Amino acid sequence: MKGRRVAVTGIGCMTPIGRGREAFTEGLREGRSGVARITAFDPSDLEVQIAAEVKGFDPAEHLAAKDLRHVSRVVPLSLAAAGEALADAGVDSERLTLEERRAISVILGSGGGPVEFFEKMYGHWYRGDVKKASVYAIPTGTIGTLSSEISMRFGLKGPSHVVSTGCTSAADAIAYAAKSIAWGERDLVLTGGADAVITPGIMTGFALMKILASARQAEPETASRPFDAGRDGFVLGEGAWLFVLEPLERALARGATVYGELLGYAATCDAYHRVRLDDSGEEPARAMREALSDAGLAAADLGYLQYHGTSTVLNDVIETRATKLALDGTAPRLPGSTVKSQIGHPQGASGAAGLAATLLSLREGFLPATLNLREPDPECDLDYVPLAPRAAEVEHALVNGIAFGSKNSAWVVRNGRAL
């Protein structure tokens, strides 16, 4: 992150544990679980019937009825989070000049994008109900148009891009956004991640892979249990977490709230397998080390680690191994946790969810918990802040990410209160 310093001055959240930034923060503070039986459709015929939905969300509050039938659920979720982030940063989109609109870009990360919408369209086509299908099935079904929906809603005429790299999508999108600030290309970027892929088809596909948590469906709030010896897979989640980025000097000059500074980023690839990680953990470790180097920090400077922590048997062990490789002797002393224990796995939005959870909790002086960690896996022997949040004052944190296709990413951030 050479060049101008990059600040986060607006945050918007639509999550399974609270709609809005403040509600999400309270959900973290209370150690609330957002996992329950699926309500978006009847899941009775599915092998796994639980997920982490954004409950009580009304898309009609964010998009006109005439438009809702032509877009996927991820669109109104993204619009809601984007609107909150812009307002939080003091950006009134209705009062922007043409020059200002042309200067603001949207760079969004999403893994599944409009898959929920396309699944519905295929249903219409294969049932012979073509007239029920949207005339915008093709453009809406293209993942790249997701950022365009945000750009159109708020009249933002700068570059409008979607980054899709699996579960590291949001982390990588934020990296491109941050670098455009650091290199002086942009003075304001709306970025983050969104995914909403809780559908019969996706649930069935993941169940076939045997990686969804299924053993505790009668007590869904206990199903997502990263690093616990009894974990049996991840819980599918959804949500949107968006940020406004700008140069730190500009933010301070205008008196903006600075939630944090983005210090360093790195990405690597195991080049190993479509789904599973290389057992060695070397490439996730390299991403963490290079992010620290990019930030100009040492492992000993960290005070917290937001793990990718999916709650799958292999991922949690290998991520623990990678953390030890990356941070040497400091790993056993470093507290860390994973927001997925509360919100499930929001796929491509994971990096944004982890970043938001980190910045908001550290600003309030606590570390979010890893829920349901009652019997630690002997191979997962680090400090994962089990069961309940912990009071702490932390300046620097690392946000880790791992994705299908052997991808890894890592961010190093500074608590805005430390500036």
C-alpha positions as a Markdown table, in Angstrom:
| # | Residue | x | y | z |
|---|---|---|---|---|
| 1 | Met | 0.0 | 0.0 | 0.0 |
| 2 | Lys | 2.6 | 2.5 | -1.1 |
| 3 | Gly | 1.4 | 6.0 | -1.9 |
| 4 | Arg | -1.4 | 7.9 | -0.2 |
| 5 | Arg | -2.8 | 6.4 | 3.1 |
| 6 | Val | -6.2 | 4.8 | 2.7 |
| 7 | Ala | -9.0 | 5.4 | 5.3 |
| 8 | Val | -12.4 | 3.7 | 5.7 |
| 9 | Thr | -14.9 | 6.5 | 6.4 |
| 10 | Gly | -18.3 | 4.8 | 5.8 |
| 11 | Ile | -19.6 | 1.3 | 6.6 |
| 12 | Gly | -23.0 | -0.2 | 5.6 |
| 13 | Cys | -24.1 | -3.7 | 6.7 |
| 14 | Met | -27.0 | -6.0 | 5.9 |
| 15 | Thr | -26.3 | -9.2 | 7.9 |
| 16 | Pro | -27.9 | -12.2 | 9.6 |
| 17 | Ile | -27.3 | -10.8 | 13.0 |
| 18 | Gly | -28.5 | -7.3 | 12.4 |
| 19 | Arg | -29.6 | -4.9 | 9.6 |
| 20 | Gly | -27.5 | -1.8 | 9.6 |
| 21 | Arg | -24.0 | -1.0 | 11.0 |
| 22 | Glu | -25.1 | -0.4 | 14.6 |
| 23 | Ala | -27.3 | -3.6 | 14.7 |
| 24 | Phe | -24.4 | -5.6 | 13.3 |
| 25 | Thr | -22.0 | -4.2 | 16.0 |
| 26 | Glu | -24.5 | -5.1 | 18.7 |
| 27 | Gly | -24.9 | -8.6 | 17.3 |
| 28 | Leu | -21.1 | -9.0 | 17.6 |
| 29 | Arg | -21.1 | -7.6 | 21.1 |
| 30 | Glu | -23.9 | -9.9 | 22.3 |
| 31 | Gly | -22.4 | -13.0 | 20.6 |
| 32 | Arg | -25.7 | -13.5 | 18.7 |
| 33 | Ser | -26.2 | -16.3 | 16.2 |
| 34 | Gly | -28.0 | -15.6 | 12.9 |
| 35 | Val | -28.4 | -19.3 | 12.0 |
| 36 | Ala | -31.9 | -20.8 | 11.8 |
| 37 | Arg | -34.2 | -22.9 | 9.6 |
| 38 | Ile | -34.5 | -21.5 | 6.1 |
| 39 | Thr | -37.5 | -19.2 | 5.6 |
| 40 | Ala | -37.0 | -17.9 | 2.0 |
| 41 | Phe | -38.5 | -21.2 | 0.6 |
| 42 | Asp | -39.7 | -24.5 | 1.9 |
| 43 | Pro | -36.5 | -26.5 | 2.6 |
| 44 | Ser | -38.3 | -29.7 | 3.7 |
| 45 | Asp | -36.9 | -31.7 | 0.8 |
| 46 | Leu | -33.3 | -30.7 | 1.4 |
| 47 | Glu | -30.8 | -32.7 | 3.2 |
| 48 | Val | -29.6 | -29.5 | 5.0 |
| 49 | Gln | -32.4 | -27.1 | 6.0 |
| 50 | Ile | -30.6 | -24.4 | 7.9 |
| 51 | Ala | -28.7 | -21.3 | 6.9 |
| 52 | Ala | -27.9 | -17.7 | 8.0 |
| 53 | Glu | -30.4 | -15.4 | 6.3 |
| 54 | Val | -30.8 | -11.6 | 6.6 |
| 55 | Lys | -34.0 | -11.7 | 8.6 |
| 56 | Gly | -36.8 | -9.1 | 8.3 |
| 57 | Phe | -35.2 | -7.6 | 5.2 |
| 58 | Asp | -37.8 | -6.0 | 2.9 |
| 59 | Pro | -36.4 | -5.5 | -0.6 |
| 60 | Ala | -39.4 | -3.2 | -1.5 |
| 61 | Glu | -37.9 | -0.6 | 0.9 |
| 62 | His | -34.9 | -0.3 | -1.4 |
| 63 | Leu | -36.2 | -1.0 | -4.9 |
| 64 | Ala | -39.5 | -0.3 | -6.7 |
| 65 | Ala | -41.8 | -3.2 | -7.2 |
| 66 | Lys | -41.6 | -2.9 | -11.0 |
| 67 | Asp | -37.8 | -3.5 | -10.7 |
| 68 | Leu | -37.8 | -6.2 | -8.1 |
| 69 | Arg | -38.9 | -9.0 | -10.4 |
| 70 | His | -36.0 | -8.2 | -12.7 |
| 71 | Val | -33.2 | -8.5 | -10.2 |
| 72 | Ser | -31.7 | -11.0 | -7.7 |
| 73 | Arg | -32.0 | -10.7 | -3.9 |
| 74 | Val | -28.3 | -9.6 | -3.7 |
| 75 | Val | -29.2 | -6.3 | -5.5 |
| 76 | Pro | -31.5 | -4.8 | -2.8 |
| 77 | Leu | -29.2 | -6.1 | -0.1 |
| 78 | Ser | -26.3 | -4.3 | -1.8 |
| 79 | Leu | -28.3 | -1.1 | -2.4 |
| 80 | Ala | -29.2 | -1.0 | 1.3 |
| 81 | Ala | -25.7 | -1.4 | 2.5 |
| 82 | Ala | -24.3 | 1.0 | -0.1 |
| 83 | Gly | -26.8 | 3.7 | 0.9 |
| 84 | Glu | -25.9 | 3.3 | 4.5 |
| 85 | Ala | -22.2 | 3.4 | 3.8 |
| 86 | Leu | -22.5 | 6.6 | 1.7 |
| 87 | Ala | -24.6 | 8.4 | 4.2 |
| 88 | Asp | -22.3 | 7.3 | 7.0 |
| 89 | Ala | -19.4 | 8.9 | 5.1 |
| 90 | Gly | -21.4 | 12.1 | 4.6 |
| 91 | Val | -21.9 | 11.6 | 0.8 |
| 92 | Asp | -25.3 | 12.8 | -0.3 |
| 93 | Ser | -25.7 | 11.2 | -3.8 |
| 94 | Glu | -28.6 | 13.5 | -4.7 |
| 95 | Arg | -26.5 | 16.6 | -4.3 |
| 96 | Leu | -23.4 | 15.4 | -6.2 |
| 97 | Thr | -22.3 | 17.4 | -9.2 |
| 98 | Leu | -21.6 | 15.7 | -12.5 |
| 99 | Glu | -17.9 | 16.0 | -11.9 |
| 100 | Glu | -18.2 | 14.5 | -8.5 |
| 101 | Arg | -20.3 | 11.6 | -9.8 |
| 102 | Arg | -17.7 | 10.8 | -12.5 |
| 103 | Ala | -15.0 | 10.7 | -9.9 |
| 104 | Ile | -16.6 | 8.0 | -7.6 |
| 105 | Ser | -16.1 | 4.4 | -8.6 |
| 106 | Val | -17.8 | 1.2 | -7.4 |
| 107 | Ile | -15.7 | -1.9 | -7.0 |
| 108 | Leu | -17.7 | -4.8 | -5.6 |
| 109 | Gly | -16.8 | -8.4 | -4.7 |
| 110 | Ser | -19.2 | -11.3 | -5.1 |
| 111 | Gly | -18.8 | -15.0 | -5.6 |
| 112 | Gly | -22.3 | -16.1 | -6.6 |
| 113 | Gly | -23.7 | -12.7 | -7.7 |
| 114 | Pro | -27.1 | -13.3 | -9.3 |
| 115 | Val | -27.2 | -17.1 | -9.0 |
| 116 | Glu | -30.5 | -16.9 | -7.0 |
| 117 | Phe | -32.2 | -15.0 | -9.8 |
| 118 | Phe | -30.9 | -17.3 | -12.6 |
| 119 | Glu | -32.0 | -20.4 | -10.7 |
| 120 | Lys | -35.6 | -18.9 | -10.7 |
| 121 | Met | -35.3 | -18.1 | -14.4 |
| 122 | Tyr | -34.2 | -21.7 | -15.2 |
| 123 | Gly | -37.2 | -22.9 | -13.2 |
| 124 | His | -39.6 | -20.9 | -15.4 |
| 125 | Trp | -37.9 | -22.0 | -18.6 |
| 126 | Tyr | -37.8 | -25.7 | -17.7 |
| 127 | Arg | -41.4 | -25.7 | -16.5 |
| 128 | Gly | -42.6 | -24.2 | -19.7 |
| 129 | Asp | -43.5 | -20.9 | -18.0 |
| 130 | Val | -41.3 | -18.7 | -20.2 |
| 131 | Lys | -43.8 | -15.8 | -19.9 |
| 132 | Lys | -43.0 | -15.6 | -16.2 |
| 133 | Ala | -39.3 | -15.1 | -16.9 |
| 134 | Ser | -37.8 | -11.6 | -16.8 |
| 135 | Val | -36.9 | -10.0 | -20.1 |
| 136 | Tyr | -33.7 | -8.9 | -18.3 |
| 137 | Ala | -32.7 | -12.5 | -17.5 |
| 138 | Ile | -29.5 | -12.3 | -19.4 |
| 139 | Pro | -28.1 | -9.0 | -18.3 |
| 140 | Thr | -29.3 | -9.5 | -14.7 |
| 141 | Gly | -27.8 | -13.0 | -14.7 |
| 142 | Thr | -24.4 | -11.6 | -15.6 |
| 143 | Ile | -22.4 | -11.0 | -12.4 |
| 144 | Gly | -20.8 | -7.8 | -13.7 |
| 145 | Thr | -24.1 | -5.9 | -13.7 |
| 146 | Leu | -24.3 | -6.1 | -9.9 |
| 147 | Ser | -22.0 | -3.1 | -9.4 |
| 148 | Ser | -24.0 | -1.3 | -12.2 |
| 149 | Glu | -27.1 | -1.6 | -10.1 |
| 150 | Ile | -25.4 | 0.4 | -7.4 |
| 151 | Ser | -23.9 | 2.9 | -9.8 |
| 152 | Met | -27.3 | 3.5 | -11.4 |
| 153 | Arg | -29.1 | 3.9 | -8.1 |
| 154 | Phe | -26.7 | 6.5 | -6.8 |
| 155 | Gly | -25.7 | 8.1 | -10.1 |
| 156 | Leu | -22.0 | 7.1 | -9.7 |
| 157 | Lys | -20.4 | 7.4 | -13.1 |
| 158 | Gly | -16.8 | 6.3 | -12.3 |
| 159 | Pro | -15.6 | 2.8 | -13.1 |
| 160 | Ser | -18.1 | 0.1 | -12.0 |
| 161 | His | -16.5 | -3.3 | -11.6 |
| 162 | Val | -17.1 | -6.6 | -10.0 |
| 163 | Val | -14.3 | -8.9 | -8.7 |
| 164 | Ser | -15.2 | -12.6 | -8.5 |
| 165 | Thr | -12.5 | -14.8 | -7.0 |
| 166 | Gly | -14.7 | -17.1 | -4.9 |
| 167 | Cys | -14.6 | -16.6 | -1.2 |
| 168 | Thr | -11.8 | -14.0 | -1.4 |
| 169 | Ser | -13.9 | -11.8 | -3.9 |
| 170 | Ala | -14.6 | -9.0 | -1.4 |
| 171 | Ala | -11.1 | -8.9 | 0.0 |
| 172 | Asp | -9.7 | -8.7 | -3.5 |
| 173 | Ala | -12.2 | -6.0 | -4.6 |
| 174 | Ile | -11.3 | -3.9 | -1.6 |
| 175 | Ala | -7.6 | -4.3 | -2.6 |
| 176 | Tyr | -8.3 | -2.9 | -6.1 |
| 177 | Ala | -10.3 | -0.1 | -4.6 |
| 178 | Ala | -7.7 | 0.8 | -2.0 |
| 179 | Lys | -4.9 | 0.8 | -4.5 |
| 180 | Ser | -6.9 | 3.2 | -6.7 |
| 181 | Ile | -6.9 | 5.6 | -3.7 |
| 182 | Ala | -3.3 | 5.0 | -2.8 |
| 183 | Trp | -2.1 | 5.6 | -6.3 |
| 184 | Gly | -4.1 | 8.8 | -6.7 |
| 185 | Glu | -6.5 | 7.5 | -9.3 |
| 186 | Arg | -9.6 | 8.2 | -7.2 |
| 187 | Asp | -10.5 | 10.2 | -4.1 |
| 188 | Leu | -13.6 | 8.2 | -3.2 |
| 189 | Val | -14.5 | 4.6 | -3.9 |
| 190 | Leu | -17.5 | 2.5 | -2.8 |
| 191 | Thr | -16.4 | -1.0 | -2.3 |
| 192 | Gly | -17.0 | -4.2 | -0.3 |
| 193 | Gly | -18.8 | -7.5 | -0.9 |
| 194 | Ala | -22.3 | -9.0 | -1.2 |
| 195 | Asp | -23.7 | -12.5 | -1.8 |
| 196 | Ala | -27.1 | -14.0 | -1.4 |
| 197 | Val | -27.0 | -17.6 | -2.7 |
| 198 | Ile | -29.3 | -19.4 | -0.2 |
| 199 | Thr | -31.3 | -21.4 | -2.9 |
| 200 | Pro | -32.5 | -25.0 | -3.3 |
| 201 | Gly | -29.9 | -25.6 | -6.0 |
| 202 | Ile | -27.0 | -24.2 | -4.2 |
| 203 | Met | -27.9 | -26.0 | -0.9 |
| 204 | Thr | -28.2 | -29.2 | -2.9 |
| 205 | Gly | -24.9 | -28.7 | -4.6 |
| 206 | Phe | -23.0 | -28.0 | -1.3 |
| 207 | Ala | -24.7 | -31.0 | 0.3 |
| 208 | Leu | -23.4 | -33.2 | -2.5 |
| 209 | Met | -19.9 | -32.0 | -1.6 |
| 210 | Lys | -20.5 | -33.0 | 2.0 |
| 211 | Ile | -19.3 | -29.7 | 3.4 |
| 212 | Leu | -22.5 | -28.3 | 4.9 |
| 213 | Ala | -23.1 | -28.5 | 8.7 |
| 214 | Ser | -25.9 | -31.1 | 9.1 |
| 215 | Ala | -25.5 | -32.7 | 12.5 |
| 216 | Arg | -27.2 | -30.0 | 14.6 |
| 217 | Gln | -30.1 | -28.9 | 12.5 |
| 218 | Ala | -32.4 | -29.3 | 15.5 |
| 219 | Glu | -30.3 | -26.6 | 17.2 |
| 220 | Pro | -29.2 | -24.4 | 14.3 |
| 221 | Glu | -27.6 | -21.7 | 16.4 |
| 222 | Thr | -25.0 | -24.3 | 17.4 |
| 223 | Ala | -24.2 | -25.6 | 13.9 |
| 224 | Ser | -21.5 | -23.2 | 12.9 |
| 225 | Arg | -18.6 | -24.1 | 15.3 |
| 226 | Pro | -15.2 | -23.2 | 13.8 |
| 227 | Phe | -12.2 | -24.9 | 15.4 |
| 228 | Asp | -14.4 | -27.1 | 17.6 |
| 229 | Ala | -13.7 | -30.8 | 17.6 |
| 230 | Gly | -17.4 | -31.5 | 16.8 |
| 231 | Arg | -17.6 | -29.3 | 13.7 |
| 232 | Asp | -19.0 | -31.0 | 10.6 |
| 233 | Gly | -19.1 | -28.2 | 7.9 |
| 234 | Phe | -20.0 | -24.7 | 7.2 |
| 235 | Val | -23.4 | -23.0 | 7.4 |
| 236 | Leu | -24.3 | -21.1 | 4.2 |
| 237 | Gly | -24.9 | -17.4 | 4.9 |
| 238 | Glu | -25.7 | -14.2 | 3.0 |
| 239 | Gly | -25.4 | -10.4 | 3.4 |
| 240 | Ala | -23.8 | -7.2 | 2.2 |
| 241 | Trp | -20.9 | -5.2 | 3.8 |
| 242 | Leu | -19.9 | -2.0 | 1.9 |
| 243 | Phe | -17.3 | 0.7 | 2.7 |
| 244 | Val | -16.4 | 4.2 | 1.6 |
| 245 | Leu | -12.6 | 4.6 | 1.1 |
| 246 | Glu | -10.8 | 7.9 | 0.7 |
| 247 | Pro | -7.3 | 9.3 | 1.3 |
| 248 | Leu | -6.7 | 9.6 | 5.0 |
| 249 | Glu | -5.4 | 13.2 | 4.7 |
| 250 | Arg | -8.7 | 14.2 | 3.0 |
| 251 | Ala | -10.8 | 12.3 | 5.6 |
| 252 | Leu | -9.0 | 14.0 | 8.5 |
| 253 | Ala | -9.3 | 17.4 | 6.8 |
| 254 | Arg | -13.0 | 17.2 | 6.4 |
| 255 | Gly | -13.6 | 15.8 | 9.9 |
| 256 | Ala | -14.9 | 12.4 | 8.8 |
| 257 | Thr | -15.2 | 9.4 | 11.1 |
| 258 | Val | -12.2 | 7.1 | 10.3 |
| 259 | Tyr | -13.1 | 3.5 | 11.2 |
| 260 | Gly | -9.7 | 2.3 | 10.2 |
| 261 | Glu | -6.7 | 2.6 | 7.9 |
| 262 | Leu | -6.0 | -0.1 | 5.3 |
| 263 | Leu | -2.3 | -0.8 | 5.6 |
| 264 | Gly | -1.3 | -3.9 | 3.7 |
| 265 | Tyr | -2.7 | -6.6 | 1.4 |
| 266 | Ala | -1.4 | -9.7 | -0.3 |
| 267 | Ala | -2.9 | -12.6 | -2.3 |
| 268 | Thr | -1.4 | -16.0 | -3.2 |
| 269 | Cys | -2.6 | -19.3 | -4.8 |
| 270 | Asp | -1.9 | -22.8 | -3.7 |
| 271 | Ala | -2.3 | -24.0 | -7.3 |
| 272 | Tyr | -3.4 | -27.2 | -5.8 |
| 273 | His | -7.1 | -28.2 | -6.0 |
| 274 | Arg | -10.6 | -27.0 | -7.0 |
| 275 | Val | -11.8 | -27.2 | -3.4 |
| 276 | Arg | -9.4 | -28.2 | -0.8 |
| 277 | Leu | -6.3 | -26.5 | 0.5 |
| 278 | Asp | -2.8 | -27.8 | 0.3 |
| 279 | Asp | -2.1 | -29.5 | 3.7 |
| 280 | Ser | 1.1 | -27.6 | 4.2 |
| 281 | Gly | -0.6 | -24.2 | 4.7 |
| 282 | Glu | 2.4 | -22.5 | 3.1 |
| 283 | Glu | 0.5 | -20.3 | 0.6 |
| 284 | Pro | -2.0 | -18.9 | 3.1 |
| 285 | Ala | 0.9 | -18.2 | 5.4 |
| 286 | Arg | 2.8 | -16.4 | 2.6 |
| 287 | Ala | -0.3 | -14.2 | 2.0 |
| 288 | Met | -0.3 | -13.2 | 5.7 |
| 289 | Arg | 3.5 | -12.6 | 5.8 |
| 290 | Glu | 3.4 | -10.5 | 2.6 |
| 291 | Ala | 0.4 | -8.4 | 3.9 |
| 292 | Leu | 2.4 | -7.7 | 7.0 |
| 293 | Ser | 5.4 | -6.7 | 4.9 |
| 294 | Asp | 3.2 | -4.5 | 2.7 |
| 295 | Ala | 2.0 | -2.8 | 5.8 |
| 296 | Gly | 5.5 | -2.3 | 7.2 |
| 297 | Leu | 4.7 | -4.3 | 10.3 |
| 298 | Ala | 6.0 | -7.4 | 12.1 |
| 299 | Ala | 3.9 | -10.3 | 13.5 |
| 300 | Ala | 4.5 | -8.9 | 17.0 |
| 301 | Asp | 2.7 | -5.7 | 16.0 |
| 302 | Leu | -0.6 | -7.5 | 15.6 |
| 303 | Gly | -3.2 | -7.5 | 18.4 |
| 304 | Tyr | -6.0 | -9.5 | 16.7 |
| 305 | Leu | -6.6 | -11.9 | 13.8 |
| 306 | Gln | -10.0 | -12.3 | 12.0 |
| 307 | Tyr | -9.8 | -15.9 | 10.8 |
| 308 | His | -11.5 | -17.2 | 7.6 |
| 309 | Gly | -12.6 | -20.0 | 9.9 |
| 310 | Thr | -15.3 | -21.7 | 7.9 |
| 311 | Ser | -16.0 | -24.5 | 10.4 |
| 312 | Thr | -15.0 | -27.2 | 7.9 |
| 313 | Val | -12.7 | -30.0 | 9.2 |
| 314 | Leu | -9.8 | -29.4 | 6.8 |
| 315 | Asn | -10.0 | -25.6 | 6.5 |
| 316 | Asp | -9.7 | -24.9 | 10.2 |
| 317 | Val | -6.8 | -27.2 | 10.8 |
| 318 | Ile | -4.8 | -25.9 | 7.7 |
| 319 | Glu | -5.6 | -22.2 | 8.6 |
| 320 | Thr | -4.3 | -22.8 | 12.1 |
| 321 | Arg | -1.1 | -24.4 | 10.6 |
| 322 | Ala | -0.7 | -21.5 | 8.2 |
| 323 | Thr | -1.1 | -19.0 | 11.0 |
| 324 | Lys | 1.7 | -20.6 | 13.0 |
| 325 | Leu | 3.9 | -20.6 | 9.9 |
| 326 | Ala | 3.2 | -17.0 | 9.1 |
| 327 | Leu | 3.5 | -15.6 | 12.6 |
| 328 | Asp | 6.2 | -17.8 | 14.1 |
| 329 | Gly | 6.3 | -17.7 | 17.9 |
| 330 | Thr | 3.7 | -15.0 | 18.2 |
| 331 | Ala | 0.8 | -17.1 | 17.0 |
| 332 | Pro | 0.0 | -18.7 | 20.4 |
| 333 | Arg | -0.2 | -15.3 | 22.0 |
| 334 | Leu | -2.4 | -13.7 | 19.4 |
| 335 | Pro | -6.2 | -13.7 | 20.0 |
| 336 | Gly | -8.4 | -14.3 | 17.0 |
| 337 | Ser | -11.9 | -15.3 | 16.1 |
| 338 | Thr | -14.2 | -15.8 | 13.1 |
| 339 | Val | -17.4 | -14.0 | 12.4 |
| 340 | Lys | -18.7 | -17.0 | 10.5 |
| 341 | Ser | -19.5 | -18.6 | 13.8 |
| 342 | Gln | -22.3 | -16.0 | 14.0 |
| 343 | Ile | -23.3 | -15.2 | 10.4 |
| 344 | Gly | -22.4 | -18.4 | 8.6 |
| 345 | His | -20.4 | -18.4 | 5.4 |
| 346 | Pro | -21.4 | -15.5 | 3.1 |
| 347 | Gln | -19.3 | -16.8 | 0.3 |
| 348 | Gly | -17.7 | -14.0 | -1.8 |
| 349 | Ala | -18.7 | -11.4 | 0.8 |
| 350 | Ser | -16.6 | -13.1 | 3.5 |
| 351 | Gly | -13.6 | -10.7 | 3.3 |
| 352 | Ala | -15.9 | -7.7 | 3.7 |
| 353 | Ala | -17.8 | -9.3 | 6.5 |
| 354 | Gly | -14.5 | -10.0 | 8.3 |
| 355 | Leu | -13.2 | -6.5 | 7.7 |
| 356 | Ala | -16.4 | -4.9 | 9.0 |
| 357 | Ala | -16.5 | -7.1 | 12.1 |
| 358 | Thr | -12.9 | -6.2 | 12.8 |
| 359 | Leu | -13.1 | -2.5 | 12.4 |
| 360 | Leu | -16.4 | -2.1 | 14.2 |
| 361 | Ser | -15.6 | -4.3 | 17.2 |
| 362 | Leu | -12.0 | -2.9 | 17.7 |
| 363 | Arg | -13.5 | 0.6 | 17.5 |
| 364 | Glu | -15.8 | -0.3 | 20.4 |
| 365 | Gly | -12.9 | -1.9 | 22.4 |
| 366 | Phe | -13.8 | -5.6 | 22.2 |
| 367 | Leu | -12.9 | -8.8 | 20.2 |
| 368 | Pro | -15.8 | -10.7 | 18.8 |
| 369 | Ala | -16.2 | -14.3 | 19.9 |
| 370 | Thr | -16.0 | -17.6 | 18.1 |
| 371 | Leu | -19.3 | -19.1 | 19.1 |
| 372 | Asn | -19.8 | -22.8 | 19.9 |
| 373 | Leu | -16.1 | -23.5 | 20.6 |
| 374 | Arg | -16.7 | -25.8 | 23.5 |
| 375 | Glu | -14.3 | -28.7 | 22.8 |
| 376 | Pro | -11.3 | -27.4 | 20.9 |
| 377 | Asp | -9.8 | -29.6 | 18.2 |
| 378 | Pro | -6.4 | -30.7 | 19.4 |
| 379 | Glu | -5.0 | -29.6 | 16.0 |
| 380 | Cys | -6.6 | -26.1 | 16.5 |
| 381 | Asp | -4.7 | -25.0 | 19.5 |
| 382 | Leu | -4.6 | -21.2 | 19.3 |
| 383 | Asp | -6.6 | -18.5 | 21.1 |
| 384 | Tyr | -9.9 | -18.2 | 19.1 |
| 385 | Val | -11.7 | -16.0 | 21.7 |
| 386 | Pro | -14.2 | -18.8 | 22.5 |
| 387 | Leu | -17.8 | -18.4 | 23.4 |
| 388 | Ala | -18.0 | -14.7 | 24.4 |
| 389 | Pro | -16.5 | -11.4 | 23.3 |
| 390 | Arg | -13.5 | -10.1 | 25.2 |
| 391 | Ala | -12.6 | -6.5 | 26.1 |
| 392 | Ala | -9.4 | -5.4 | 24.4 |
| 393 | Glu | -7.6 | -2.3 | 23.0 |
| 394 | Val | -6.0 | -3.3 | 19.7 |
| 395 | Glu | -4.2 | -1.1 | 17.2 |
| 396 | His | -3.3 | -3.5 | 14.4 |
| 397 | Ala | -5.3 | -6.5 | 13.1 |
| 398 | Leu | -5.1 | -9.1 | 10.3 |
| 399 | Val | -8.1 | -10.2 | 8.3 |
| 400 | Asn | -7.6 | -13.6 | 6.6 |
| 401 | Gly | -9.3 | -15.1 | 3.6 |
| 402 | Ile | -9.3 | -18.5 | 1.8 |
| 403 | Ala | -11.3 | -19.5 | -1.3 |
| 404 | Phe | -12.1 | -22.4 | -3.7 |
| 405 | Gly | -9.5 | -22.8 | -6.4 |
| 406 | Ser | -6.6 | -22.5 | -3.9 |
| 407 | Lys | -6.9 | -18.7 | -3.5 |
| 408 | Asn | -5.7 | -16.9 | -0.4 |
| 409 | Ser | -5.8 | -13.2 | 0.7 |
| 410 | Ala | -4.9 | -11.2 | 3.7 |
| 411 | Trp | -5.4 | -7.6 | 4.9 |
| 412 | Val | -3.6 | -5.7 | 7.7 |
| 413 | Val | -5.6 | -2.8 | 9.1 |
| 414 | Arg | -5.2 | -0.2 | 11.8 |
| 415 | Asn | -8.0 | 0.7 | 14.3 |
| 416 | Gly | -9.2 | 4.2 | 13.5 |
| 417 | Arg | -9.1 | 5.1 | 17.2 |
| 418 | Ala | -5.3 | 4.6 | 17.1 |
| 419 | Leu | -4.8 | 7.3 | 14.5 |
